[in-house]
Amino acid sequence: MHICRFGDAVEVLGHFGKPGGMEESDRVARRWEDLDIDILVKIFQSVDIYQLTSGIAQVCSSWRMACCDPLLLRTLDLSMMKSNFIKIPLEPYVYVDARSDKTLTHLLKTSLSLSQGNIMTLIFHFNLYVSDDQLTYTAERCPGLRQLVMLAWNRIKKTGICKAVRIWKDLESLTMPSIANPPYLLEEIDNNCKNFSELKVMGPFDNFFAATIIMYLPNIRVLSLRCSMLVKDTLISIFDELQNLEVLNISHCLLIEIPPPPAPRRIMRELDQSILEKASRLREFLTCMKDSCIMRWYKYEEGVWKADEVSSLSL
């Protein structure tokens, strides 16, 4: 048996049973189902979720058993999968093709079945538009989730994300888009996720959002606001009020100072002494004030939404 479509790591398995590769008696004795599960798991770690669910898990019962190993599905990484969608002028502002939705639903069902509730990190591409039903189905089947990276919330209602948060009692880290009304979500996190410590917001970040974090997540340790527009007073309030903050990332932010009228607002080209003094208590303060680096996060680099140097959880 030779399955080259699963990549070089799995292709090596095809050499079992090939003439000339070993003695005849050894070839007869070593069947696929007798191959050690630990060896299969090690090999399958080199393939992606599509290969794992669409082909490998269907080969035989022992391969499917190996695919259920927690080492393979602690992270469900769908960062390479995008919805087939068009933008529309009315809510939810996107229309997702039915076939695209069906593909995602099938992949979620297969992956979550194999994971047996062991998924701890869940990553969705920023153009993968998950529906309320898909999110609820996922939350119910990975109740031990610790890290969520999800930026496309157009099709998710308040009730949907709040229901998921109530299930995810162990959630520690969230990468999310900027939303107009953050209190409903952060209060839900405060009430249900007692170990929550890391928040990454992609998009506009105003004083209201900062005040909401201060109110509901005062013990947060890691905050990333990369590629946003940030007012100096808002930054100062973060330093002053989040006393347990250890890491703050404002890389590629446009930092604005708003002096008393009639003086106009101005862009800060460098951090002043008052900011640096307050930042000195942090373990890490990540910045980049170059004009060439200040831009919208989705134009900066493909992976900026997915992985962040401030995260202590492995993706």
Phi, psi and omega in degrees: 000134186220114185243078185288338183292348178267008175097170185297325184296323180273333181301328181299335179294334182293345180285344173291129177091359177279137178302138177088347183279335180198174179296152182303318182295324179292321181295323180290323185285328187262098179263164181304314185291347180267352181294135185302134182300320181299324178292316178300315180300316180299318180291317183291345178294345182267002181251161181271176187294330180292314178295323182295316186272326187273339184227302188300315184293346183263356187294307180198172185296323181289325176292321178295321178298319178295323180293340179274358181296135181303332180297332183274332187232035168289330176241126173255102186257105178251030185288349178261002183253125180240147176288149169272104190221164170230150177278142179230158186283345183248161178302140007273017175072001172220147171242123182258130179302138184299323180294322177297317177298318181296321179297316179295316180300316179297316181295319178297315181298315181293313182296315183290329175294315180294325186290336179054038175081012186264002182291130180245339178229132183231123184235122175247140175298151183289351172247027174252104189268095181283141178268168177303314182297318179294322180292316180296315178303317181293313182301319182293338184253001170221065185294343182266018184303137178247332183223130178236127173243106185209117186246345181262097185253010186305323185260008181254126179272167178304316182297326181292311182288326178292322177297318179296316180298323179295332177282323186275070182296334184264009183299130181243332189220136180223129169251120190220164174279165171291137179233154186288331185231074185292337185303322183299323182280312185292329175293321178296318177297316180300322183283334190241334188247085189289342179259011184294131185217351186226128179227131176236120182250124180252109181132188182304139181226109184252182183295328179295317178296316179299317180296327179292320176297316180299322182287314189258337181233056185293341183260012181299142183255332184229129179223127179240126180235030187304142175062043179235174169259128189228128177275140184304317181299325177294318178298317179298319180295326176297314178299316187287323190263330181267081188290339180264004181295131180249327184226130176228129180244113174239028180302137175064022176274152171265109185265123185247136173250130181244096180284168177300146178295153011268010181297138181282158173293155181219154177276130178274120182275342177209159181282133180275175187295325181297322178289315182297323178295316180291328180284345186295339180281346183283153174290321178217134173231106189260122184220160170201113186254013181291138179302323183291343183262347185276109181195174180293143187300324184284352175259351187285302178197152186301324187264003187295331180283337188270310184240144182219139182293347181278346186281135177265355180263134182285131175274000000 
